[in-house]
């Protein structure tokens, strides 16, 4: 595999939690809309099963909270999730400067 393909895969599908946290930082996000929203905003379409799996883990670890939006399951980032997202952004900024 070419280095750019490996890199692209690792920073998209391989780090799905960062994109999910990013979507939920302003509003609740319906579970069934996460894949579509990631595609529209970030340009790749994650597998729905992976999205549900990551949401389950994020909720279990306290990074997102479960909400209801229009009678459907929805998620919103917690303060703990916001802090973790900021740590990730800082790490990426530092890494880009070093590259």
Backbone as JSON Lines, residues from 0, in Angstrom:
{"i":0,"aa":"X","n":[0.84,-1.18,0.0],"ca":[0.0,0.0,0.0],"c":[0.89,1.25,0.0]}
{"i":1,"aa":"X","n":[0.49,2.22,-0.77],"ca":[1.24,3.48,-0.83],"c":[1.12,4.22,0.51]}
{"i":2,"aa":"X","n":[2.18,4.95,0.88],"ca":[2.15,5.67,2.16],"c":[0.95,6.61,2.31]}
{"i":3,"aa":"X","n":[0.57,7.32,1.25],"ca":[-0.55,8.26,1.37],"c":[-1.86,7.53,1.63]}
{"i":4,"aa":"X","n":[-2.04,6.35,1.03],"ca":[-3.26,5.58,1.27],"c":[-3.31,5.07,2.71]}
{"i":5,"aa":"X","n":[-2.19,4.6,3.21],"ca":[-2.13,4.12,4.59],"c":[-2.39,5.28,5.56]}
{"i":6,"aa":"X","n":[-1.78,6.43,5.28],"ca":[-1.97,7.6,6.13],"c":[-3.43,8.05,6.12]}
{"i":7,"aa":"X","n":[-4.01,8.14,4.93],"ca":[-5.4,8.57,4.8],"c":[-6.34,7.64,5.57]}
{"i":8,"aa":"X","n":[-6.11,6.35,5.44],"ca":[-6.94,5.38,6.16],"c":[-6.8,5.54,7.67]}
{"i":9,"aa":"X","n":[-5.58,5.73,8.12],"ca":[-5.37,5.82,9.57],"c":[-5.94,7.1,10.18]}
{"i":10,"aa":"X","n":[-6.01,8.18,9.42],"ca":[-6.55,9.43,9.98],"c":[-8.02,9.63,9.67]}
{"i":11,"aa":"X","n":[-8.64,8.7,8.94],"ca":[-10.08,8.79,8.7],"c":[-10.77,7.64,9.45]}
{"i":12,"aa":"X","n":[-10.94,6.51,8.79],"ca":[-11.61,5.37,9.42],"c":[-10.91,4.92,10.69]}
{"i":13,"aa":"X","n":[-9.6,5.02,10.74],"ca":[-8.85,4.59,11.91],"c":[-8.99,5.49,13.12]}
{"i":14,"aa":"X","n":[-9.55,6.66,12.95],"ca":[-9.75,7.61,14.05],"c":[-11.17,8.17,14.03]}
{"i":15,"aa":"X","n":[-12.11,7.3,13.83],"ca":[-13.51,7.69,13.68],"c":[-14.04,8.47,14.89]}
{"i":16,"aa":"X","n":[-13.53,8.15,16.06],"ca":[-14.02,8.82,17.27],"c":[-13.83,10.33,17.21]}
{"i":17,"aa":"X","n":[-12.75,10.79,16.58],"ca":[-12.5,12.24,16.53],"c":[-13.56,12.94,15.69]}
{"i":18,"aa":"X","n":[-13.98,12.32,14.61],"ca":[-14.99,12.91,13.74],"c":[-16.36,12.92,14.42]}
{"i":19,"aa":"X","n":[-16.67,11.85,15.14],"ca":[-17.93,11.78,15.86],"c":[-17.98,12.84,16.95]}
{"i":20,"aa":"X","n":[-16.9,12.99,17.7],"ca":[-16.85,14.03,18.73],"c":[-17.01,15.41,18.12]}
{"i":21,"aa":"X","n":[-16.38,15.63,16.99],"ca":[-16.45,16.92,16.32],"c":[-17.89,17.26,15.91]}
{"i":22,"aa":"X","n":[-18.61,16.26,15.41],"ca":[-20.0,16.51,14.98],"c":[-20.89,16.9,16.15]}
{"i":23,"aa":"X","n":[-20.65,16.31,17.32],"ca":[-21.53,16.54,18.46],"c":[-21.18,17.72,19.33]}
{"i":24,"aa":"X","n":[-20.19,18.51,18.93],"ca":[-19.76,19.58,19.84],"c":[-20.72,20.76,19.9]}
{"i":25,"aa":"X","n":[-21.6,20.91,18.91],"ca":[-22.52,22.03,18.93],"c":[-23.97,21.62,19.13]}
{"i":26,"aa":"X","n":[-24.37,20.51,18.53],"ca":[-25.76,20.05,18.61],"c":[-25.81,18.54,18.79]}
{"i":27,"aa":"X","n":[-26.98,18.08,19.2],"ca":[-27.2,16.64,19.24],"c":[-27.17,16.11,17.81]}
{"i":28,"aa":"X","n":[-26.7,14.88,17.68],"ca":[-26.62,14.24,16.37],"c":[-27.36,12.92,16.44]}
{"i":29,"aa":"X","n":[-28.33,12.73,15.55],"ca":[-29.04,11.46,15.52],"c":[-28.1,10.35,15.08]}
{"i":30,"aa":"X","n":[-28.2,9.23,15.77],"ca":[-27.31,8.1,15.48],"c":[-27.33,7.71,14.0]}
{"i":31,"aa":"X","n":[-28.51,7.67,13.4],"ca":[-28.63,7.26,12.0],"c":[-28.09,8.26,11.01]}
{"i":32,"aa":"X","n":[-27.77,9.47,11.46],"ca":[-27.27,10.52,10.57],"c":[-25.76,10.69,10.62]}
{"i":33,"aa":"X","n":[-25.09,10.02,11.54],"ca":[-23.66,10.24,11.75],"c":[-22.84,9.95,10.49]}
{"i":34,"aa":"X","n":[-23.05,8.79,9.87],"ca":[-22.27,8.44,8.67],"c":[-22.44,9.47,7.57]}
{"i":35,"aa":"X","n":[-23.71,9.85,7.31],"ca":[-23.97,10.84,6.26],"c":[-23.31,12.18,6.58]}
{"i":36,"aa":"X","n":[-23.39,12.6,7.83],"ca":[-22.8,13.88,8.22],"c":[-21.28,13.86,8.09]}
{"i":37,"aa":"X","n":[-20.66,12.73,8.45],"ca":[-19.2,12.61,8.29],"c":[-18.84,12.69,6.81]}
{"i":38,"aa":"X","n":[-19.62,12.03,5.97],"ca":[-19.35,12.09,4.53],"c":[-19.47,13.52,4.01]}
{"i":39,"aa":"X","n":[-20.53,14.21,4.41],"ca":[-20.74,15.57,3.94],"c":[-19.68,16.54,4.44]}
{"i":40,"aa":"X","n":[-19.28,16.4,5.68],"ca":[-18.34,17.36,6.27],"c":[-16.87,17.0,6.03]}
{"i":41,"aa":"X","n":[-16.55,15.68,6.05],"ca":[-15.15,15.28,6.01],"c":[-14.75,14.48,4.77]}
{"i":42,"aa":"X","n":[-15.73,14.07,3.96],"ca":[-15.41,13.46,2.67],"c":[-15.14,11.96,2.66]}
{"i":43,"aa":"X","n":[-15.51,11.24,3.72],"ca":[-15.41,9.79,3.68],"c":[-16.64,9.2,4.36]}
{"i":44,"aa":"X","n":[-17.03,8.0,3.93],"ca":[-18.25,7.39,4.42],"c":[-17.91,6.18,5.29]}
{"i":45,"aa":"X","n":[-18.05,6.35,6.61],"ca":[-17.75,5.23,7.51],"c":[-18.87,4.19,7.51]}
{"i":46,"aa":"X","n":[-18.52,3.0,7.87],"ca":[-19.46,1.9,8.01],"c":[-20.39,2.17,9.2]}
{"i":47,"aa":"X","n":[-21.69,1.96,9.01],"ca":[-22.66,2.22,10.08],"c":[-22.4,1.37,11.32]}
{"i":48,"aa":"X","n":[-21.99,0.13,11.14],"ca":[-21.71,-0.73,12.28],"c":[-20.53,-0.18,13.1]}
{"i":49,"aa":"X","n":[-19.51,0.31,12.42],"ca":[-18.37,0.92,13.11],"c":[-18.8,2.18,13.86]}
{"i":50,"aa":"X","n":[-19.66,2.97,13.24],"ca":[-20.15,4.19,13.89],"c":[-20.88,3.83,15.18]}
{"i":51,"aa":"X","n":[-21.76,2.85,15.12],"ca":[-22.5,2.45,16.33],"c":[-21.55,1.91,17.4]}
{"i":52,"aa":"X","n":[-20.55,1.15,16.97],"ca":[-19.57,0.6,17.91],"c":[-18.79,1.71,18.6]}
{"i":53,"aa":"X","n":[-18.34,2.68,17.83],"ca":[-17.57,3.8,18.39],"c":[-18.46,4.64,19.31]}
{"i":54,"aa":"X","n":[-19.68,4.89,18.9],"ca":[-20.61,5.64,19.77],"c":[-20.83,4.92,21.09]}
{"i":55,"aa":"X","n":[-20.97,3.61,21.04],"ca":[-21.17,2.81,22.25],"c":[-19.98,2.98,23.19]}
{"i":56,"aa":"X","n":[-18.76,2.9,22.64],"ca":[-17.55,3.05,23.47],"c":[-17.4,4.47,23.99]}
{"i":57,"aa":"X","n":[-17.68,5.45,23.15],"ca":[-17.58,6.85,23.59],"c":[-18.57,7.12,24.72]}
{"i":58,"aa":"X","n":[-19.78,6.6,24.61],"ca":[-20.77,6.78,25.66],"c":[-20.32,6.08,26.93]}
{"i":59,"aa":"X","n":[-19.85,4.86,26.8],"ca":[-19.4,4.1,27.97],"c":[-18.26,4.75,28.71]}
{"i":60,"aa":"X","n":[-17.4,5.46,27.99],"ca":[-16.26,6.14,28.6],"c":[-16.57,7.58,29.01]}
{"i":61,"aa":"X","n":[-17.81,8.03,28.77],"ca":[-18.22,9.36,29.22],"c":[-17.86,10.5,28.3]}
{"i":62,"aa":"X","n":[-17.5,10.22,27.04],"ca":[-17.14,11.28,26.1],"c":[-18.34,11.86,25.37]}
{"i":63,"aa":"X","n":[-19.42,11.08,25.28],"ca":[-20.68,11.57,24.72],"c":[-21.81,11.14,25.65]}
{"i":64,"aa":"X","n":[-22.89,11.88,25.58],"ca":[-24.08,11.51,26.34],"c":[-25.18,11.17,25.36]}
{"i":65,"aa":"X","n":[-26.06,10.28,25.8],"ca":[-27.17,9.88,24.94],"c":[-28.32,10.85,25.15]}
{"i":66,"aa":"X","n":[-28.89,11.29,24.07],"ca":[-29.99,12.25,24.09],"c":[-31.13,11.69,23.23]}
{"i":67,"aa":"X","n":[-32.21,12.42,23.16],"ca":[-33.3,12.12,22.23],"c":[-33.48,13.35,21.35]}
{"i":68,"aa":"X","n":[-33.6,13.12,20.05],"ca":[-33.83,14.21,19.11],"c":[-34.91,13.73,18.15]}
{"i":69,"aa":"X","n":[-36.04,14.4,18.16],"ca":[-37.18,14.02,17.33],"c":[-37.57,12.56,17.59]}
{"i":70,"aa":"X","n":[-37.49,12.13,18.85],"ca":[-37.89,10.79,19.22],"c":[-36.91,9.69,18.85]}
{"i":71,"aa":"X","n":[-35.72,10.05,18.39],"ca":[-34.72,9.06,17.99],"c":[-33.46,9.2,18.84]}
{"i":72,"aa":"X","n":[-32.66,8.11,18.88],"ca":[-31.39,8.15,19.62],"c":[-30.5,9.23,19.04]}
{"i":73,"aa":"X","n":[-29.91,10.01,19.91],"ca":[-28.99,11.06,19.48],"c":[-27.87,11.15,20.52]}
{"i":74,"aa":"X","n":[-26.79,11.78,20.13],"ca":[-25.63,11.91,21.0],"c":[-25.13,13.34,20.98]}
{"i":75,"aa":"X","n":[-24.54,13.73,22.11],"ca":[-23.92,15.05,22.22],"c":[-22.63,14.89,23.01]}
{"i":76,"aa":"X","n":[-21.64,15.64,22.63],"ca":[-20.34,15.57,23.31],"c":[-20.47,16.12,24.73]}
{"i":77,"aa":"X","n":[-19.76,15.5,25.67],"ca":[-19.73,15.96,27.06],"c":[-18.51,16.88,27.25]}
{"i":78,"aa":"X","n":[-18.4,17.45,28.43],"ca":[-17.22,18.27,28.73],"c":[-15.94,17.43,28.62]}
{"i":79,"aa":"X","n":[-16.01,16.21,29.11],"ca":[-14.86,15.3,29.01],"c":[-14.5,15.08,27.54]}
{"i":80,"aa":"X","n":[-15.5,14.91,26.69],"ca":[-15.26,14.72,25.26],"c":[-14.68,15.96,24.61]}
{"i":81,"aa":"X","n":[-15.15,17.14,25.03],"ca":[-14.62,18.4,24.48],"c":[-13.14,18.55,24.83]}
{"i":82,"aa":"X","n":[-12.79,18.21,26.06],"ca":[-11.38,18.31,26.46],"c":[-10.51,17.36,25.65]}
{"i":83,"aa":"X","n":[-11.01,16.15,25.44],"ca":[-10.26,15.16,24.67],"c":[-10.11,15.61,23.21]}
{"i":84,"aa":"X","n":[-11.15,16.2,22.64],"ca":[-11.08,16.7,21.27],"c":[-10.05,17.83,21.17]}
{"i":85,"aa":"X","n":[-10.0,18.7,22.15],"ca":[-9.0,19.77,22.15],"c":[-7.59,19.21,22.25]}
{"i":86,"aa":"X","n":[-7.41,18.17,23.07],"ca":[-6.09,17.52,23.17],"c":[-5.67,16.94,21.82]}
{"i":87,"aa":"X","n":[-6.62,16.35,21.11],"ca":[-6.34,15.78,19.8],"c":[-5.95,16.87,18.81]}
{"i":88,"aa":"X","n":[-6.67,17.97,18.82],"ca":[-6.35,19.09,17.92],"c":[-4.95,19.62,18.19]}
{"i":89,"aa":"X","n":[-4.61,19.77,19.45],"ca":[-3.29,20.26,19.83],"c":[-2.21,19.29,19.36]}
{"i":90,"aa":"X","n":[-2.43,18.01,19.55],"ca":[-1.47,17.0,19.1],"c":[-1.26,17.09,17.59]}
{"i":91,"aa":"X","n":[-2.37,17.21,16.85],"ca":[-2.28,17.28,15.38],"c":[-1.52,18.54,14.94]}
{"i":92,"aa":"X","n":[-1.78,19.64,15.59],"ca":[-1.08,20.91,15.26],"c":[0.42,20.76,15.48]}
{"i":93,"aa":"X","n":[0.78,20.2,16.62],"ca":[2.19,19.98,16.92],"c":[2.83,19.04,15.9]}
{"i":94,"aa":"X","n":[2.15,17.99,15.56],"ca":[2.67,17.02,14.61],"c":[2.88,17.65,13.23]}
{"i":95,"aa":"X","n":[1.92,18.42,12.78],"ca":[2.04,19.07,11.46],"c":[3.23,20.01,11.43]}
{"i":96,"aa":"X","n":[3.44,20.75,12.51],"ca":[4.59,21.66,12.55],"c":[5.91,20.89,12.5]}
{"i":97,"aa":"X","n":[5.94,19.72,13.12],"ca":[7.16,18.91,13.11],"c":[7.41,18.26,11.75]}
{"i":98,"aa":"X","n":[6.34,17.95,11.03],"ca":[6.51,17.35,9.7],"c":[7.06,18.37,8.74]}
